[in-house]
Amino acid sequence: MDRTVLAHRLVEIAGDLSILAGLKSEVEGEKTDAAGPKIAEEVKAQESFSALRGLREAQDIVAEVEQGQVKTADEAVKIDKLPGFSPMQLRQQINQIVDIRQRATQMRLQFESVLKELKGLEDNEEAGLGKLKAAAQAVKDKEKFLVEAEKGILEFTAFCQRKRPGVEQMLADPATSKFGDKAGDFFNRVGEKLGKQVQEAVQTIYTQTEEDLTHMADCVRGLKVIERTASVQASTLKTAGLADVLISIKEWLAGKSPDSMASRIINFAGDIGRWWRGFAERTGLVKKATNDLTSALDEAMSEMNDALANS
């Protein structure tokens, strides 16, 4: 460190000590009035240093405005560089959720539209129709969880932006934090843990919802055979080579195990009960992943808040 830099740093330290002495005096005065003279020395010191950190942040803000530019720390300690906190990473997660949510809504509406057009079904086929409607509701439930997941990540992004000056000051100037040189280790640990949790949760949410949409799209293909042939006479269907196909799909709708024809059209080997249960099970997985995601975000925000409050 050259002499100019050293001299500048000594002036900064002297200024901090002067401010700190004044803050300590203020804290002592307030605590004496509120709780008597016997206040633990460490409590007064902690509050003084916390106030000093706040003043340093305020000074940085004013300096940025006066200089017409952002006063930044070294790039190595920017919050954007920490794993789990990267705006690009978070934006990718949000984009995944937004993409699958929009596709889920579009597919569900198409599916429900086809269901409304199914006419003249037998009683046992109507029972199967109820399971299809339940599957549509399961997708609708997933859409709500997707909104919740998106909101959670957006709130965390806004939180990071609000806390950014304090975090970056701790990283750039360890002397202002009780963590010292360990501040970087702390935020790296929080970020790495959060990044892994968010990625795993979003991946589960995306893949489980994607599977719903695949099964629903395949089912629509089979249901359209019923819809488009509802008013066609049996003899004409037989001539067109569709009679056996229609019977296969209606039997699946009535709860029977699908034959090879129905299996190929709906791309599913199980009966309609098993088909519907898959939607219910995947909804449970999406719900759990969403809860895990929001819990991880809440925990990270809490840890960061505690660190900043006690630094």
QUIMO-V722687 format. One line per field, one symbol per residue. phi: phi as a letter, one per 20 degrees, with the letter a starting at -180 (. if undefined). burial: # if it has 16 or more other ideal C-beta (glycine too) atoms within 10 Angstrom, else .. Layout:
BEGIN
phi->???
burial->???
END
This chain:
BEGIN
phi->.ffffffffffffffffffffffffffffffffecnfedgffffffffffffffffffffffffffembeedeggfdfffeffndfgfffffffffffffffffffffffffffffefcmefgfffffffffffffffffffgfffffffffffffffffffeggfffffffcgfecffmfegfffffffffffgfffffffffgffffgfgfffffffggfffffffdgdefgfffffemdfffffffffffeoeffeffffffelbeeffffgffgfffffffffffffffffffffffffffffffde
burial->...............#..##..##..##..#.......#....#.########..#...#................###..#####..##..##.##..##..#..##..#..##..#..#...#..##.##..##.##.###.##.###.##..##..#..#.##########.##.#...##.###.##.###.###.##.###.##..##.##.###.##.###.#.......#....##.##.#######...#..##..##.#..##..#####..##.###.##.###.##..##.##..##..#
END
